[in-house]
């Protein structure tokens, strides 16, 4: 690894939140103001298909794709999904295909282009570093998604929701012009994994331009996982750690004992510091005092999410953002850790909001469909083939796929719920699900009344004291 090609990471990292909450435009604003802006790469291909189908208002994604180094591929994506006047009312939008172990060439092209466009727009107009965030749990797109991000010159890749041991290998393969491979886990006894592989040179029909190697920052929650990654990965492949405490929004690491977070879940930061790598602490740290505390225990700084999710530049639906700010400012926002809500099996932070999937009545009244499929997992069908299932899909269908009834109880459809939170589903009847960290105390410092708003620059001014 060549150290000089990896820029320094600022003391404040913006979290890679949800589906399009950490949009390219939020990340751009954060990086422009001197922190590390992070794009959420989750379901990027589905988001690009939706945005293009709505007419790409402002022309941002067409502008990004006009710079894609393989114009023929970008044109194919635009031909397939772009509707100049936006999707006519009453006509079902064109969704991206669901990922499978043998994705079509058109889905590969869409995925590479989407991740390229996300990073391009996040980096546009400034020279500061930008990161992209992925979930280890959503593994099938990784080899294609990381290719697109690296083609756009992404500076850092952060990965959470699992043990991301394979990411450095993908980065190295792509940087050296080799075929990237990723073993995706399969639930079963005869088939336990499937290897996804991607040869970009063969796909595009020509050599890739030189790709810089981004820094890799795993998102972890324990000393044990930090130690495991350092022992298992080649020296120099980890640039640092983001350590998320249980108070962080989104997916949390499961409690280590008794289903309740306790002393065993506390991180020993003195031991983390001994690894000699920089680290940032996330989860209720969005204040100048918490930033000072983090640095006092050896951290390079903090990761903050909710404070940016509620800023005007975020991708959250404006009406939802205003309501969350109003409730939070008045001390009336309830955030609960739901151990069943996420199909991933990880605990998930859910903001209690009327009309959202946080309400049992809304959850029970929803017609269960699995038409986004980002969280589908692979299973051995027992006949030598691989199937796909999700605990959030119709129960009868899940049971038919050898799933267990108890695995479906209380599970929300995060794919549709999170896309609704970002306003990506239009007229489709899907309720949102909003994830938020435990602490929104920062609102009292950024707003004078419940109806006020604030931007990224104000948030960063506050955090840096």
N, C-alpha and C positions, 0 to 999 in steps of 0.2 A: 504494500500500500504506500502511496506517496502522500505523506502528511500535508504538504503544502497545498494540495488541491482541495482539501476539506476546510471550509471556513470555520471561524470560531462561532460557537453557539451563544447567542445572547443569554442574559440571566432570566429572561421570561420567555417561556414557550407557550404558544397557544395550543390548546388541545384540539385533536382531530375528532370533532363531535358528530355523531349521528349520520344521517343520510343528507348530505348537502347543507347541513347547518354550518359546518366549516367549509364554506364554498370557496372557490378561487378568489372571489372578490373580498371576502373576509380575510383570507390569508394574505392577499395583496396589501390590504390596509394595515394589517399587523406588521408585516415585514417593512413596509414603507416607513412605519413609525419606530423601527429599531428593535422590535422583538422578533422571534422566529414564528412566522406565519405557517400554519399547517392546513393543508387541504385534506379533507376526508376522501379517501379513494374508494370507500365502500359503495358498491353498486354504481360505479362511475358510468359504466356502459348503459345502464338503464336510465340514468339521469340524462345523459347526452341525447339518447333517443327521444326522451320526453321534451327536452328543451328545443331540439330541432323541429319536432312535430308541432310545437307551438309557434313556430316562425322565428325562433332565435332573436327575440326582441333586442335591439341594439347591435346585432350582428357580431357579438363577441366571439361566439364559438366558430362561426365561419371565418372570422379574422384569424383565430388561432390555427384552424385547420388549413388555412392558406399558406401557413409556414411549415406544415408537416413535411418532412423530408422526402416522402414518397407520395407525390400528388395524386397518382392514379388511385391509391387506396383511400385517401381522404375524399376524393370525388365519388367513389363507390358508396361511402358512408353517407355523404350528403344526398346522393341520388336516392338512397334507400329510406332516409328518415326526414329530410328537410321538407317542410311544407311552408311555402312563402307566406301565405295568409294565416297560418296557424290552423290547427285541426278544426274542421267545421263542427259546430255544436250538434250533439246527438250522434256523431260518428265516433266509434270506439278508437282510441289512440293506438298507434302501432307500437307495441311493446318490443323491447329487445328479446331475443330468444332466451330461454332458460339455459344456464350452463350445464354441460354434461362432460363426461370424460373425453369425448371426441367432439369438441365444439366445431361448428361450421366455420369456413373461412370468413364469412361475413361477420360472425360474432367475434372472431379474433380481431378482425380489422376494426370493428366498433370499439372493442375494449382497449386496444392499443391507442387508437385515436382519442378516446375519451380521456384516458390518463394523461396523454400528451397535452391535450387542450387544457385540462385542469391545471397542470403545472405551468404551462405557458402563460395562462392568464394570471396565475398567482405571482409569476416573476416579471410580468410585463411592467415596464416603466421605471424600474429601480434595479440596483445591483446587490441587494441584500439577500441572504440565504432564505430558502423556502423548503419546507418539509412536506411529505405526503404520508398519510397514516392508513394502514391496513389492519384488518383483523385476521389473526392466524386461523380462526374458525372458518373464514371464507377463503378457502385455499385454492379452489379450482382456477380462479382467474389470475393467480399470482404471477406466473411466468409472462403472461401477456401484459398485465397491468404495469409491472415493474419495467418492462421494455418501454412502454409508452412514457412513463415518468422519466426514465433515464434519457430517452431521446429528447425530452424537453429540458434536460439539464438539472433535474431535481438535486438539491444539495444534501438532504437527509431523508431517510426512510425510518418511520417509527412503526412498530408493530406490537399490538397487544392481544388480549383474549386468547391466550395459549402460550406455547413454548416455541418461539420462532427460530429453531435451530437451523433451518434450511435457507433462510433469507440471505445470509452472507454468501452462500454458494451460488445463488441465483445472480446476485450482484457481480460476483467475480466472473461467472460464465459470460454474462452479457458484456461486461467491460472488456473481456478478452476475445470477443467475437465467437464464442462457442455456443452450443445448444444448451439452453437453460432447462433444468429438470426440477420437478417438485413432486414429492411423494404425498399424495392425499390419503388420509386414513379412511379405511372402509370398516364398518362394523360387521363382523362375521368371523367364522372360524377357518374357512378355506381361503377366502380373500381378505387380507388385512390392510392392503394399501393399493393404490393405483398411481403409476408415475405419469404425470403430465410432462410433456416435453415441447419445447418451442425452439426452432431454428430460424431466427429472424432473417438471415441471409437467404435461406431457401424460400421463405414466405414472401419476402419483398422482391426477390429476384435480383438483388444486388447487395453489395456490402453496406453495412451500416456506417454512418459517419462515426468518428471517434467518440466514444462515450466516457464521460468522467465518472469516477466511482463515487457514489454518494456515501455519506456516513450512515452507519446503522445504529439506531437507538432503540433497544427493546423497552417495552413498557411492562414493568413487573410489579410485584406486590410483596416480595419477601427476600430475605437474605439467601434462603435456600435456592431460589431460582436464579439470583445473581451469580451465586457460586457455580451452579450447574452450567450456565451459559459460558462463563469464563473458562471452566474446565473443558467443555466440549467443543468450543469454537476456536479457530486459529487465532493466535496472538495478533492483535491489531485490527481484528474484524469488527469489534464493538467500539463505537465512539464514546458511548456513555449510556446511562440508564435514566429513564423516567420511572420514578417509584410512586405509584398511586396508592394512597391510603383508602380505607373503606368509605370515607366521606366523599370520594370523587363521584361524579356523575357517570352515566352510561353503565357499562358492565363492570362489575367488581369481581375480584378474586373470591372464591368461596371461603367461608370461615374454616379454619383448620380444626376446630373442635366444637362439637355440640350444636352446630347450626347458628351460633351467636359469635359475633366478633369479640375477641378478648385479648389477653396478654400474648397469646401465641401468634396473633396476627400483627403484633407490633414489630416494626422494622428497627433493627439496631444500626443506626446510621454511622456510628463509629466504625463498625465492622465493614459497612459498605465503603466508607472512605479509604479503608486499607487496600482495596482493590486498585487504587490509583487511577480510577476513571472518574470523569465528571458525572454528577448526577443531579437531577432536578426532582423536586417533591411536588406531587399534585394531590388535591383533595382538601378543600376548605382553606386554601392558602392564598386567596385573592385579597391580600391587604399588604400595606407596607410593613406592618409588624411581622406578619408571617414570612415575608420575603427576608427580612432581617434574621428571623429565627432560623429559616432554612439555611442561610449562609453560615450561621453560627454553629450548626451541627455538621458543617463540611460540604454542604450542597453548593452547586454552582448557581442555583436559583430555584425557580418554581415553574410548574406547569399550571396554567389556569384555563378553565373551560367555560363555566357558566357566565362569567363576567363578559366574555366575548360572544357567547350565544345570545345574550340579551342586548348586545350593542346593535345599533341601526344597520351596520354593514353585514350582519349575519344572514344566513339563508333561511332562518326561521320565518314562517308565515307571520306577517306584521301584526295581525289581529291576535294571534297566540302570544307573540312576544310582548305586546302591550299588556295583555291580561296577566301574564306571569310577572312582569315588572310591577304591576299594580298590586297584586297579591303579596309579592315579596316585600315591597316597600312598606305595606301595611302590617307586616308580620303575620300574614294569614296564609302563606304558602306552605303546604304540607308536602314533604318529599319522603317517600317510603322506599325501603329496599325490599323488592319483591323477589323471592327465591324461585318463583315459578314462571314469571311473566315472559322471560326470554326463551326461545326455542334452543338456544345454545347450551342451556344448563347452568350458565353463570348467573349469579344474582344481578338484578338490574334495577337501577334507581328510576323511580317513576314519580313525576310530579302529579299531584292530585288536582285535576282540572275538570270542571263540569263539561260534559259532552265528549270527553276523551275516553280512551280505553282504560283509564284508571278507575272508572266507574263500573261496578259489576254489572249493572243493568245494560250499559252500552256494550260491554264485552259479550254478554249472553245473547243480545239481540243481533249481533253481527252474523251475517251469512258467511260461514267459513269458506274461503277460497285460498288457493295458493298459486296466484298468477304472477308473482314477482320472483319467488323461489331463490332469493340470494342466500338464505340460511338452510337450504336443503343439504342433508348429509348423505353420504354414500353407504349402502348396505349390501351385504352378500345375499343374493336372492336364493342361494342354495342350489342353483342349477348351472353354476359357472359364470353367471352374469351379475352385473352391478345394477342396483336400483337406487332410487332417490326418494327421500322422505323428509318430512318436517313435522314435529309435534303440533305445529300451528295449523296444519292442513285439516280438512274434514276428518273427523275421528274415524269413521268407517273405513276411509281410504288408508289412513295411517295403520289401522289394525290389519288390514289386508296386506300391508307391506311388512308384516311381522313386528310391528311396533307394539308397545305395551300401553294399555289404557291409562295407567297412572302417569305416564310420561306426557300425556296431553292435558291433564287437569290444570286449569288456570293459565295455560300458555296463550299469550297474545301473538297476533301476527305483527311482528316488528317491521317486516318489509313494508307492508302497506301503511302501518301506523306511522312509521318514521317518515315515509315519503309524503304522507298527508301533512305532517308537522312542517315540512318544508314547502308546502303548497304545490306539490308536484302532481297531484292527482285530479285537479280541476273539479269537474262536476261528478266524478265518481263518488259513490256513497261509502267512503271509508273514514272512520273516526281517527283522529291523531292519537299518538302516544308521545308524551313529552318527557324527556330525561333531563335531569338537573342535579347538580351537586347539593349536598345538605345545606351549605352555607351561602345565602345570598345577602349577607350583611353589607356587602359593598354598595348595594343600591342606595342605602341611606347617605352615602358620601357622594354619589354621582347624580342624585335626583333630589329636588326640593319638595316634590309632591308626587303622588302616585301616577299621575298622567304624564310625567316628564319622560324624556328619553336621553340617550347619550351615545357617543360614538367611540370608536376604537382609540382615537388619540386621547380622549378624556380618561378612558379606562387605564391606559398605560401611564398617563401622568399621575393618576391616583396610585397605581401599584408601585411606581418607582418613587413615591413620596414627594 
